[in-house]
Amino acid sequence: MVLTMVDYTVLAERAFTLLQGHHQDEPLVLPTVWDAWSARAMVDVGFNALSIGSHPLADSLGHADGENMTLEQALEGISRITSAVDVPVTADLESGHDTPAPELIAGLLEAGAVGVNIEDTVHSRGSMRSPEEHAEYIWSLRQAAEAQRVHVVINARTDVFKYPGEFEDPTAEVVRRLRLCTEAGADSVYPVRLPDVGTLKSILAQITLPLNVTAHPIKGAVPEELDLSQLAELGVGRVTFGPLLQAALTDCFADFTRAWQ
């Protein structure tokens, strides 16, 4: 049943299904989509849950990533996708668009998504939240979701490795932030721009929640182009594509159209 209007019972069921998927033997792969067409295509080939990336969604609307599309535009795009498929969907809402947690969760659920990715780079001020500030926002999101009686699956992202020169020990800072987010009620954690497998192993040994990595669907995961079996062996719990599925398709356009140029 594709949702045509918000049914919180269905949303709660989908959220539970999405959460269960984070605790299976193999990593949960959530292909990152940006419109109804890409969402249907991924479901048609066999995926039973999806992620929506802010970067590819913004690209599809003619905007740059980094909250250059409005929250309203993001939620409209999310709604078009969730209305097109009958599977759980989690959505990237960047740092939350400077929106109070109850309002953000209400908008997310009204749009039909049952998971959310929240990063610690606040784009309106061009800086990162402190570890405590980010954890407090994650806690507020959890409380807001529980008030709606839907266990929204919260993926807490940190951008520390995007700015390694700003930290004396970036890996220790990542672990500190992810632990605080764990205590605050996150369901999975996401350290972007992992530099190498050694760092990935170190973080996995120090956290308890499923860890998300970014993957290119053809070249492999970050870091070091790991394949799915290698990620499973390491203990990675979740895989998303970020903007890389859309980018992979773009790379193929020249081959698809060469005979017509």
N, C-alpha and C positions, 0 to 999 in steps of 0.2 A: 504494500500500500504506500503510494507516494503521498506525502503530506500536502494537502491543499489549504489547510488552515492549521494553526498550532494546536496540537493534541499533546498535552504534557505527559499523559500516560505513555504514549508512543515514544516521546522524547526520553523519558526515564528508562524505558526498555532499551532504546538504542544506546543510551549512555552506558548502561550496564554491560551491553554487548561489547561496546568499544573498550571499556575498562577490562573486561575479561580477556580481550585480545592481547593486552599488554602482559599477561601472565601465562603465556603458553611456552612450549618448549622451543619454538622457533621465533625469530624476530618478527614482530608485526610490521608488515610493509604497507604503508599508507601512501599510495601514489598521489602526488601533488597536482591538483587540477585547478582550472581557472575559469571554466564556463560549463554550461550544460553539456555541450558536445564532448569535451574532454572527460567530464565525469561519466557520461554514459559509456564512452569508449572504454574506460578503465573497468567499469562494472561488467561490460559485455565480455571482456577477456578474462574475467574471473575474480577480480578483487572484490572483497566484501566489506570494505571500509575505505574511506578516502580522507585526504587532507586538502585544504585549500591554502595556497601560499599567497601572502600579501604581494610578493614581487611579481609572479605571473599574473595575478588578478589585476594589479595596477597596470602592468604592461598591456593587458587586453583592453584596458580603458583609456590608454594613451597617457598614463601618468608614470612618474618615476616611483620607485619604492621609497620607503621612509616616511609613511603617513602623508604622502602628497595627494593621495585620494582621501576624501573625507570618510569619516566613519559611516555616514549614511550610504555613500557609494559602495563601501566595502560590504555592508550588511545587505544591500540590494543584490550585489553579486553573489553573496553566500546564499541568499534566498532562492535565486534562480537555480543554483546548483542543487540545493537540498530538495527543491520541488521536482527535480528531474530524475532523481534516483531514489531507491528504496533501501539504502544502506546508511549506517552511521557516518557522519561527517564531522571532522574537526577543522577549525578555521584559525588561521594566523591573524590576530588583531594587533600585531606589532607590540608597542608598549602600552596599548590601551587607549590611544588617542586622547589622553588627558581627561578620561571619562571616569567618574566614580564607579566602583565595582558593581553596585546593584544595577545601575543603568546599563553598564556594558553587558552584564549577564542577561538582563532582560532583553536587550537587543539581539544578542547571540541566539537565545532560545526562540525568540519571535521569528528569527531568520531560519530556524530549523536545524541549527548545528548543535552538537552535544559535546564538543570538545573545543578547547581554545589553547593557542600558543601565545605566550606573553614573554616578551624580551625585556632586558633591563637597560636598553638604550632609549632614553626619552628624546624623541626627535625634535620636539618643540623647543627644547633647551640645549640640544646638541651635547648632551653628556649622559653618563650612566647613572642610574640610581645607586645609592649605597646598598650594600648587601641587606641591611636591615629594612630599608625602604622597599626594596623589591620583594622581600619576604612578606612584609606587611600588606603589600598590594595583592600578592598571591593569597594570603590569609583572607583578605576582604572578598576576593573572588569566590573562595571556597564557601564562606559564610553566605554570600549572596545566592550561590547555587543551591545550597542546602535549604535556604528559605523558599526556593522555588520547587523543592522536592525532586530535583534532578541532579544526579551526581555528575556534573560537568567534568569531563576529563581534562585536567589542567596540566599542560606541558610547560614547565618553567625553563625559560631559555636564558643563558648568560652569554654576553658578547665579549668577555674578558680577552679571549684569544684574538679578537679583532684589534685589540689595543694593547698588545703585550708589553710595550715599552712603558706603560703607565703603572705597572705593578712589579714589585720586587720579585715576587714568585708567582707568576700567572697561574700555574697549576694549583698551588695552595689556595689562591684566591677563588678559582673556579670551584674547588671542593667546598670551601667555606660557604660560598653562595648557594651551591646546590643542596648542601645540608640544611641551611636555613629554610630554603624553599620546601624541602622535604618535611621539616617540622611544621611549616605553615599550611600544609595540606595539598601540595602538588602530587600528581599521580605519576609523572615522568619528568625527566630532566634533559636538558639539551644544551651542551656546550658547543657552540658553533666554532668553525675554523680549527678543529683539532689539528695540531701540528704533525703528529706522528703516532704510530701504534703504541710506542712505549708510554706516551702520555695518556692515551686511551686506556691502556691496561691499568695505569696508576689510578685514574679516576674511577674506573669500574671497581677497583678493589676497595675504594673508600666511600662508596655510596650504596644505598639499598634500593633505590627506585629503578625502574627500567630507564635505560639511557637511549636517547634518540641520536642517530647520526644522519648526515646528509649523504645522499648517493646520486651519482649520475647513472641513469638506467642502462647505459652501455659500458661506460668506462669503470664503474665501480664506486665504492663509498669513499668518503673522506674520513680518515686519512689513507693514503697509500693505495687507493683503488682496490680496497678489500671487496671480496665477493660475499654473497649471502651466507655461504657455509662458513667462511672465516669469521664473519660477524657473529654467527651463532656460537661458534667455538669460543669466542672471546667473552660471550655473555651479553652482547648488545640486545636490547629489548625491543627497539623500535627504529624503523627506517622511513624517512621521508625524502622527497626529491628536491624540495625547495624550488628554485627556478630552473632546475637542470633537465627536467622532462621537457618543458617548453623549449629550452635551448637545444636539446637533442633533436627535436623536430625541426627547428629552424636550420640546424646544420644539414638536414637532409633535403631541404627545399631545392638547393642547386642541382642535386642529382635528379630529383623528381621532374624538374622542368627543363633540363638541359636540352632535350630534343626539340623544345619549343622556342628556343632563343635564337 
